[in-house]
Amino acid sequence: MYVVQYADDIIIIDCGGKFPDESLLGIDLIIPDITYLEENQDKIRALIVTHGHEDHIGGIPYFLRKLNVPIYATRFTLGLIDIKLDEHRLKRDTNLVTIDSESMLELGQLQVSFFRVSHSIPDCLGIVIHTPEGNVVHTGDFKFDLTPENNQYSDIHKMAEIGLRGVLVLLSESTNAERTGLTPTERTVGGHMVEAFMKADGKIFVSTFASNVNRVQQVVEAARKTNRKLALLGRSMVNVVSVALERGYLNIPDGMLIEANEINQMDSERVAILCTGSQGEPNAALARLSSGKYRDVAIYPGDTVIFAASPIPGNEKNVSRIIDNLFQLGAKVIYGSGSTTGMHVSGHGYQEDLKLMLTLMKPTYFIPIHGEYRMLHHHRLLAESVGVEKGNTFIIKNGDVVDIENSVARQTREIPSGDTYVDGMGVGDVGDIVLRDRKQLSEDGMLVIVLTISKRDQKIIQGPDTISRGFVYVKNSEDLLKDINRIAKTTINDLQEANIQKWNVMKQNIKKSVGQYLYAQTKRKPMILPIIIEI
């Protein structure tokens, strides 16, 4: 999420979500902290979405629950947003406005125009915000594909015109800033896909990003040329293909699509399956197929599985586990980097693409976005190599503000920012303390120590009794548990002799004394929950 503000007018660009790593136990999604926007909601004029990938639209339903603002996006992107709003029952109350590369918006004192860029999903836009201080350009995600599979060519001439008129600040994506050369064209994948289909004997499973409609179309063409029917597995795959078909971004011959329960009724040589799970997601279709847990569909020896996507950094372990499972099932697996298999090319620009964008725009100031710090750093070096003055590039973190006055930019302040965690139906109700407790429970387990105390004289009537969950197996640790009960009882008696009868003090002392003993005996730190019952 990026915020551009001039005086009392705010424009928000994209509102994505990101998936948690293994340290965020139980968290389903991470979305931006919008405290600043809530405090300034009367100034927000629009949310403009560059394209429909999850890291650009995933946070929209949660954002709209707090701030209902107009959303501007292209037809395909709005189709994907529609699905999310339907799931969250927000569609009826939301103002969705369709735009394209020729649109011009008047939003307070700001004017907004657009230019088309190529990416791995249809209908992608770059944004130009015309402010009294100068033009601010946000590229969206892009590469320069001169032969795009969907014939949505980059508006290179328009980009050059924007640069000639003057760009005060350029925000440009940095995902592949470390990779030399130009990004290969998407069309190289199609030939490799057809070749793999022709060589395959049994069923063919192709796993890719559901949103990569160009790749889906290539699978459709390979299935058509090899006379195979096509089944879709995975909710997101079904949803995206439905939107793409309905809005004319995908062409599938009549009669080609079949349901999952029809697969086993056909010869395996006549079937191809397009499924989610190329990143090793544990609940996605491919993961369940690899473990034999997908209803109606199974992978048999001789079937072919194609990974038509490269693992995103951090997902390699999950992907490797699935590949191992597939080999154990006897499948032929085509996997690895796209440059090795020919089954994938990136939708993000390499260094020469990024330099071309910088050369076309000729910005006075540059803000590299979308990437780890090292990628932003490399992008800064690329900018300086094509003429951006040293010192005019700002590598910013979440919450940093770049102020521009009289065409001079400074980064001296920040606004409230951070991550908001989504856990089930809860949004923002899980914080660092809860996550710390979950981590402790996952590593060392829990002990519950129950005591019953007389209300009249505060003497122990029953217990202590210790319950272990995830710490030790009770039947094998009876002596240890007896020691815990003894220490807890001694602690209470010592406090009572000192005339200390406050429950919170009792509980804290039990936790401390038992915890010290357990660490000395086991070098573990389970969560200790004393429960005192007064009767």
MARKOLTOR-549699 format. One line per field, with one value per residue (C-alpha): residue in one letter; x, y, z; residue number from 1. Coordinates in pm, whole numbers, padded with zeros to 5 digits, always signed. Example, Ala and Ser with C-alpha at 12.3 -4.5 7.8 and 13.67 -1.06 7.14 Angstrom:
type = A:S
X = +01230:+01367
Y = -00450:-00106
Z = +00780:+00714
seq = 1:2
***
This chain:
type = M:Y:V:V:Q:Y:A:D:D:I:I:I:I:D:C:G:G:K:F:P:D:E:S:L:L:G:I:D:L:I:I:P:D:I:T:Y:L:E:E:N:Q:D:K:I:R:A:L:I:V:T:H:G:H:E:D:H:I:G:G:I:P:Y:F:L:R:K:L:N:V:P:I:Y:A:T:R:F:T:L:G:L:I:D:I:K:L:D:E:H:R:L:K:R:D:T:N:L:V:T:I:D:S:E:S:M:L:E:L:G:Q:L:Q:V:S:F:F:R:V:S:H:S:I:P:D:C:L:G:I:V:I:H:T:P:E:G:N:V:V:H:T:G:D:F:K:F:D:L:T:P:E:N:N:Q:Y:S:D:I:H:K:M:A:E:I:G:L:R:G:V:L:V:L:L:S:E:S:T:N:A:E:R:T:G:L:T:P:T:E:R:T:V:G:G:H:M:V:E:A:F:M:K:A:D:G:K:I:F:V:S:T:F:A:S:N:V:N:R:V:Q:Q:V:V:E:A:A:R:K:T:N:R:K:L:A:L:L:G:R:S:M:V:N:V:V:S:V:A:L:E:R:G:Y:L:N:I:P:D:G:M:L:I:E:A:N:E:I:N:Q:M:D:S:E:R:V:A:I:L:C:T:G:S:Q:G:E:P:N:A:A:L:A:R:L:S:S:G:K:Y:R:D:V:A:I:Y:P:G:D:T:V:I:F:A:A:S:P:I:P:G:N:E:K:N:V:S:R:I:I:D:N:L:F:Q:L:G:A:K:V:I:Y:G:S:G:S:T:T:G:M:H:V:S:G:H:G:Y:Q:E:D:L:K:L:M:L:T:L:M:K:P:T:Y:F:I:P:I:H:G:E:Y:R:M:L:H:H:H:R:L:L:A:E:S:V:G:V:E:K:G:N:T:F:I:I:K:N:G:D:V:V:D:I:E:N:S:V:A:R:Q:T:R:E:I:P:S:G:D:T:Y:V:D:G:M:G:V:G:D:V:G:D:I:V:L:R:D:R:K:Q:L:S:E:D:G:M:L:V:I:V:L:T:I:S:K:R:D:Q:K:I:I:Q:G:P:D:T:I:S:R:G:F:V:Y:V:K:N:S:E:D:L:L:K:D:I:N:R:I:A:K:T:T:I:N:D:L:Q:E:A:N:I:Q:K:W:N:V:M:K:Q:N:I:K:K:S:V:G:Q:Y:L:Y:A:Q:T:K:R:K:P:M:I:L:P:I:I:I:E:I
X = +00000:+00133:-00020:+00019:-00107:-00125:-00279:-00619:-00632:-00513:-00485:-00410:-00233:-00299:-00400:-00240:-00189:+00106:+00124:+00292:+00611:+00647:+00718:+00367:+00183:-00186:-00185:-00371:-00283:-00084:-00237:-00119:-00178:-00411:-00410:-00298:-00570:-00838:-00728:-00750:-01040:-01220:-00924:-00919:-01040:-00978:-00810:-00649:-00541:-00264:-00345:-00511:-00236:-00294:-00017:-00207:-00572:-00561:-00615:-00907:-01195:-01038:-00964:-01324:-01464:-01307:-01286:-01543:-01382:-01428:-01208:-01072:-00934:-00945:-01216:-01019:-00886:-01236:-01354:-01106:-01195:-01564:-01495:-01331:-01609:-01870:-01690:-01684:-02037:-01913:-01997:-02334:-02188:-01875:-01835:-01631:-01523:-01379:-01077:-00832:-00508:-00696:-00886:-00836:-00956:-01014:-00968:-00969:-00666:-00509:-00546:-00463:-00379:-00257:-00034:-00043:+00236:+00304:+00301:+00193:-00175:-00406:-00498:-00200:-00155:+00107:-00022:+00065:-00054:-00042:+00017:+00088:+00441:+00500:+00417:+00442:+00463:+00397:+00491:+00295:+00456:+00597:+00835:+00892:+00756:+00761:+00558:+00310:+00096:-00226:-00124:-00147:+00160:+00339:+00263:+00628:+00547:+00320:+00591:+00837:+00587:+00537:+00914:+00940:+00676:+00876:+00859:+00927:+00920:+00926:+00820:+00932:+00924:+01249:+01166:+01427:+01679:+01952:+01901:+02094:+01958:+01601:+01311:+01230:+00901:+00606:+00575:+00880:+00676:+00407:+00635:+00786:+00439:+00319:+00635:+00586:+00221:+00318:+00573:+00341:+00167:-00069:-00257:-00088:-00104:+00007:+00044:+00078:-00046:-00421:-00389:-00143:-00411:-00150:-00007:-00355:-00417:-00094:-00208:-00541:-00360:-00134:-00440:-00618:-00321:-00291:-00666:-00700:-00989:-00908:-01014:-00960:-00866:-00846:-01092:-00877:-00813:-01185:-01263:-00999:-01079:-01447:-01372:-01134:-01389:-01676:-01481:-01317:-00958:-00945:-01053:-01137:-01298:-01650:-01657:-01295:-01363:-01469:-01548:-01308:-01540:-01524:-01146:-01152:-01415:-01176:-00855:-00562:-00404:-00708:-00696:-00501:-00551:-00473:-00430:-00315:-00027:+00289:+00430:+00384:+00081:-00022:-00397:-00375:-00478:-00129:-00027:-00338:-00280:+00081:-00036:-00323:-00588:-00771:-01122:-01205:-00854:-00528:-00178:-00064:+00276:+00348:+00143:+00328:+00335:+00458:+00553:+00486:+00609:+00936:+00930:+00907:+01199:+01096:+00873:+01150:+01118:+00744:+00783:+01065:+00850:+00571:+00814:+00950:+00595:+00520:+00826:+00723:+00388:+00578:+00503:+00727:+00795:+00914:+01037:+01310:+01379:+01198:+01524:+01599:+01261:+01129:+00794:+00806:+00926:+00903:+00646:+00890:+01151:+01520:+01790:+01763:+01384:+01428:+01689:+01461:+01179:+01415:+01546:+01195:+01074:+01388:+01281:+01430:+01375:+01353:+01192:+01254:+00964:+00853:+01152:+01392:+01643:+01919:+01691:+01609:+01982:+02061:+01780:+01929:+02262:+02081:+01909:+02238:+02392:+02131:+02142:+01951:+02160:+02329:+02139:+01809:+01708:+01515:+01512:+01222:+01066:+00701:+00580:+00854:+00732:+00905:+00802:+00836:+00815:+00924:+01050:+01290:+01243:+01331:+01276:+01272:+00954:+00731:+00369:+00221:+00270:+00327:+00153:-00199:-00253:-00564:-00644:-00971:-01241:-01021:-00838:-00572:-00665:-00349:-00037:+00320:+00224:-00019:+00235:+00501:+00269:+00194:+00564:+00630:+00344:+00469:+00824:+00790:+00423:+00213:+00162:-00161:-00130:-00467:-00511:-00828:-00809:-01049:-01226:-01243:-00880:-00697:-00556:-00503:-00796:-00701:-00407:-00186:-00264:-00053:-00175:+00084:+00009:+00297:+00560:+00609:+00417:+00253:+00299:+00673:+00725:+00541:+00840:+00884:+00515:+00525:+00817:+00619:+00322:+00551:+00716:+00380:+00245:+00557:+00535:+00173:+00245:+00545:+00331:+00055:+00304:+00413:+00042:+00044:-00292:-00332:-00401:-00191:+00111:+00051:+00033:+00344:+00544:+00427:+00526:+00865:+00955:+00825:+00977:+01323:+01305:+01192:+01463:+01727:+01592:+01497:+01639:+01285:+01050:+00689:+00404:+00288:-00075:-00159:-00535:-00653:-01008:-01159:-01441
Y = +00000:+00340:+00674:+00994:+01308:+01668:+01908:+01756:+01499:+01140:+00870:+00512:+00282:-00092:-00270:-00611:-00889:-01115:-01468:-01538:-01731:-02023:-01794:-01646:-01945:-01959:-01634:-01657:-01324:-01007:-00675:-00313:-00105:+00175:+00390:+00702:+00656:+00607:+00934:+01111:+00924:+01246:+01325:+00993:+01035:+00687:+00349:+00280:-00079:-00143:-00513:-00817:-01012:-01106:-00881:-00588:-00674:-00922:-00660:-00481:-00659:-00582:-00223:-00167:-00277:+00033:+00274:+00252:+00448:+00424:+00160:+00223:-00073:-00239:-00487:-00800:-00666:-00565:-00916:-01061:-00795:-00883:-01240:-01121:-00875:-01147:-01377:-01102:-00976:-00626:-00594:-00420:-00127:-00069:+00175:-00003:+00208:+00059:+00233:+00160:+00305:+00597:+00703:+01042:+01103:+01428:+01363:+01687:+01890:+01582:+01444:+01083:+00922:+00577:+00374:+00003:-00229:-00598:-00840:-01198:-01109:-00919:-00551:-00404:-00029:+00221:+00538:+00905:+01140:+01501:+01728:+02103:+02008:+01778:+01433:+01123:+00793:+00446:+00173:-00115:-00454:-00472:-00608:-00510:-00802:-00706:-01014:-01055:-01367:-01166:-00886:-00627:-00430:-00188:+00179:+00259:+00569:+00703:+00635:+00836:+01124:+01118:+01138:+01431:+01624:+01570:+01318:+01454:+01113:+00762:+00463:+00150:-00218:-00394:-00766:-00873:-00592:-00851:-01037:-00923:-00884:-00859:-01069:-01342:-01318:-01525:-01681:-01899:-02104:-02207:-02421:-02602:-02669:-02828:-03039:-03172:-03255:-03449:-03659:-03741:-04079:-04064:-03776:-03437:-03210:-02849:-02633:-02257:-01931:-01912:-01545:-01614:-01618:-01615:-01941:-02088:-02004:-02180:-02492:-02472:-02455:-02749:-02952:-02862:-02964:-03300:-03367:-03362:-03249:-03002:-03010:-02733:-02810:-02551:-02280:-01988:-02157:-02207:-01850:-01682:-01890:-01807:-01433:-01458:-01647:-01420:-01103:-01229:-01270:-01645:-01863:-02227:-02438:-02559:-02900:-02894:-02826:-03123:-03164:-03333:-03632:-03700:-03750:-04117:-04192:-04104:-04253:-04097:-03996:-03777:-03568:-03265:-03108:-02746:-02696:-02461:-02528:-02444:-02273:-02573:-02434:-02716:-02690:-02630:-02891:-03013:-03073:-03286:-03472:-03547:-03698:-03892:-03690:-03528:-03665:-03809:-03752:-03942:-03935:-04273:-04402:-04263:-03945:-03619:-03321:-02986:-02698:-02394:-02148:-02096:-02115:-01778:-01734:-01894:-02157:-02388:-02633:-02685:-02723:-02979:-03184:-03203:-03295:-03580:-03705:-03693:-03900:-04154:-04183:-04273:-03950:-03787:-03439:-03138:-02886:-02633:-02279:-02151:-02105:-02476:-02626:-02358:-02379:-02038:-01684:-01406:-01130:-00886:-00686:-00776:-00508:-00398:-00365:-00152:+00067:+00115:+00235:+00475:+00603:+00662:+00840:+01045:+01112:+01381:+01163:+00787:+00552:+00180:-00032:-00399:-00603:-00693:-00427:-00573:-00549:-00186:-00119:-00275:-00076:+00244:+00160:+00097:+00436:+00612:+00431:+00581:+00938:+00973:+01202:+01047:+01136:+01161:+00801:+00720:+00364:+00375:+00132:+00099:+00423:+00647:+00972:+01152:+01519:+01733:+02112:+02350:+02045:+01951:+01607:+01512:+01203:+01317:+01176:+00873:+00785:+00495:+00174:-00197:-00527:-00626:-00998:-01179:-01496:-01658:-01397:-01182:-00883:-00719:-00906:-01119:-00930:-01000:-01129:-01387:-01495:-01527:-01752:-01963:-02000:-02109:-02359:-02500:-02545:-02658:-02729:-02639:-02737:-02666:-02676:-02694:-02625:-02607:-02370:-02325:-01991:-01988:-02045:-02035:-02385:-02629:-02871:-03064:-03079:-02961:-03167:-03114:-03164:-03184:-03096:-03110:-03107:-03462:-03788:-03831:-04210:-04181:-03876:-03952:-03860:-03524:-03440:-03535:-03294:-03019:-03076:-03072:-02744:-02581:-02690:-02571:-02235:-02181:-02285:-02049:-01760:-01837:-01840:-01496:-01396:-01339:-01448:-01255:-01495:-01315:-01327:-01698:-01773:-01572:-01750:-02093:-02010:-01885:-02171:-02449:-02287:-02265:-02629:-02753:-02561:-02704:-03057:-03051:-02730:-02660:-02370:-02484:-02240:-02279:-02199:-02215:-02240:-02169:-02269:-02129:-02324
Z = +00000:-00100:-00003:-00204:-00030:-00143:+00110:+00198:-00083:-00032:-00298:-00196:-00443:-00396:-00077:-00063:+00184:+00241:+00374:+00710:+00759:+00998:+01296:+01290:+01428:+01338:+01141:+00809:+00647:+00712:+00606:+00647:+00957:+00840:+01157:+00967:+00706:+00971:+01131:+00793:+00632:+00528:+00299:+00111:-00247:-00394:-00375:-00714:-00786:-01039:-01097:-00946:-00772:-00409:-00280:-00434:-00359:-00068:+00203:+00036:+00220:+00559:+00453:+00342:+00676:+00828:+00533:+00255:-00030:-00409:-00577:-00927:-01125:-01466:-01570:-01492:-01163:-01056:-01141:-00890:-00632:-00685:-00573:-00253:-00175:-00232:+00010:+00274:+00194:+00113:-00255:-00215:-00022:-00232:-00521:-00790:-01087:-01407:-01559:-01842:-01974:-02136:-01822:-01657:-01302:-01115:-00745:-00548:-00651:-00807:-01158:-01234:-01569:-01660:-01892:-01976:-01859:-01924:-01632:-01560:-01524:-01761:-01741:-01554:-01520:-01421:-01256:-01304:-01029:-01146:-00846:-00827:-00716:-01014:-01148:-00930:-01125:-00981:-01230:-01076:-01142:-01493:-01748:-02111:-02311:-02679:-02775:-02489:-02499:-02457:-02696:-02419:-02522:-02292:-02363:-02430:-02635:-02359:-02099:-02308:-02332:-01955:-01911:-02154:-01958:-01642:-01357:-01011:-00835:-00978:-00768:-00953:-00855:-00765:-00749:-01006:-00958:-00895:-01225:-01529:-01881:-02007:-01884:-02140:-02325:-02206:-02552:-02495:-02247:-02494:-02712:-02415:-02276:-02603:-02625:-02271:-02344:-02657:-02466:-02176:-02155:-01857:-01702:-01702:-01397:-01442:-01134:-01167:-01018:-01074:-01167:-01450:-01718:-01995:-01860:-01827:-02194:-02289:-02102:-02285:-02620:-02533:-02429:-02754:-02969:-02790:-02782:-02404:-02187:-01908:-01543:-01286:-00925:-00649:-00552:-00667:-01003:-01060:-00954:-01170:-01478:-01432:-01422:-01719:-01929:-01832:-01915:-02232:-02118:-02173:-02464:-02391:-02667:-02603:-02440:-02323:-01953:-01742:-01373:-01131:-01086:-01462:-01468:-01367:-01632:-01914:-02053:-01871:-02206:-02274:-01955:-01833:-01492:-01406:-01032:-00763:-00524:-00719:-00408:-00180:+00004:+00241:+00172:-00203:-00459:-00550:-00187:-00132:-00457:-00358:-00029:-00186:-00005:-00296:-00339:-00684:-00827:-00778:-00925:-01056:-01176:-01521:-01478:-01547:-01310:-01440:-01212:-01431:-01170:-00983:-00603:-00433:-00188:+00141:-00020:-00139:+00152:+00105:-00271:-00227:+00010:-00248:-00527:-00313:-00252:-00624:-00709:-00445:-00623:-00941:-01126:-01384:-01242:-01440:-01185:-01118:-01228:-01534:-01721:-01670:-01759:-01995:-01812:-01650:-01711:-01458:-01479:-01319:-01505:-01492:-01473:-01835:-01804:-01492:-01660:-01960:-01734:-01558:-01892:-02026:-01713:-01634:-01273:-01053:-00745:-00728:-00473:-00541:-00410:-00386:-00276:+00000:+00102:-00114:-00419:-00343:-00306:-00644:-00802:-00662:-00827:-01157:-01128:-01069:-01367:-01603:-01474:-01147:-00931:-00627:-00314:-00499:-00431:-00113:+00016:+00258:+00502:+00602:+00757:+00618:+00459:+00173:+00185:-00127:-00114:-00389:-00582:-00301:-00143:+00214:+00426:+00787:+00945:+00964:+01038:+01240:+01046:+01082:+01027:+01124:+01167:+01044:+01238:+01136:+01183:+01404:+01257:+01471:+01789:+01780:+01880:+01984:+02330:+02189:+01927:+02196:+02398:+02089:+02022:+02380:+02368:+02037:+02165:+02529:+02591:+02893:+03257:+03444:+03825:+04004:+04377:+04587:+04887:+05179:+05171:+05552:+05653:+05313:+05368:+05080:+05068:+04757:+04520:+04377:+04069:+03758:+03402:+03123:+02760:+02514:+02791:+02921:+02894:+03233:+03271:+03208:+03432:+03756:+03977:+03801:+03842:+04210:+04256:+04080:+04311:+04615:+04509:+04438:+04778:+04960:+04783:+04893:+05252:+05272:+05147:+05395:+05682:+05566:+05567:+05189:+05049:+04724:+04441:+04181:+04415:+04477:+04107:+04023:+04294:+04179:+03820:+03934:+04169:+03943:+03634:+03794:+03901:+03558:+03375:+03608:+03554:+03184:+03028:+02905:+02973:+02942:+02992:+03354:+03437:+03809:+03878:+04233:+04324:+04645:+04816
seq = 1:2:3:4:5:6:7:8:9:10:11:12:13:14:15:16:17:18:19:20:21:22:23:24:25:26:27:28:29:30:31:32:33:34:35:36:37:38:39:40:41:42:43:44:45:46:47:48:49:50:51:52:53:54:55:56:57:58:59:60:61:62:63:64:65:66:67:68:69:70:71:72:73:74:75:76:77:78:79:80:81:82:83:84:85:86:87:88:89:90:91:92:93:94:95:96:97:98:99:100:101:102:103:104:105:106:107:108:109:110:111:112:113:114:115:116:117:118:119:120:121:122:123:124:125:126:127:128:129:130:131:132:133:134:135:136:137:138:139:140:141:142:143:144:145:146:147:148:149:150:151:152:153:154:155:156:157:158:159:160:161:162:163:164:165:166:167:168:169:170:171:172:173:174:175:176:177:178:179:180:181:182:183:184:185:186:187:188:189:190:191:192:193:194:195:196:197:198:199:200:201:202:203:204:205:206:207:208:209:210:211:212:213:214:215:216:217:218:219:220:221:222:223:224:225:226:227:228:229:230:231:232:233:234:235:236:237:238:239:240:241:242:243:244:245:246:247:248:249:250:251:252:253:254:255:256:257:258:259:260:261:262:263:264:265:266:267:268:269:270:271:272:273:274:275:276:277:278:279:280:281:282:283:284:285:286:287:288:289:290:291:292:293:294:295:296:297:298:299:300:301:302:303:304:305:306:307:308:309:310:311:312:313:314:315:316:317:318:319:320:321:322:323:324:325:326:327:328:329:330:331:332:333:334:335:336:337:338:339:340:341:342:343:344:345:346:347:348:349:350:351:352:353:354:355:356:357:358:359:360:361:362:363:364:365:366:367:368:369:370:371:372:373:374:375:376:377:378:379:380:381:382:383:384:385:386:387:388:389:390:391:392:393:394:395:396:397:398:399:400:401:402:403:404:405:406:407:408:409:410:411:412:413:414:415:416:417:418:419:420:421:422:423:424:425:426:427:428:429:430:431:432:433:434:435:436:437:438:439:440:441:442:443:444:445:446:447:448:449:450:451:452:453:454:455:456:457:458:459:460:461:462:463:464:465:466:467:468:469:470:471:472:473:474:475:476:477:478:479:480:481:482:483:484:485:486:487:488:489:490:491:492:493:494:495:496:497:498:499:500:501:502:503:504:505:506:507:508:509:510:511:512:513:514:515:516:517:518:519:520:521:522:523:524:525:526:527:528:529:530:531:532:533:534:535
***
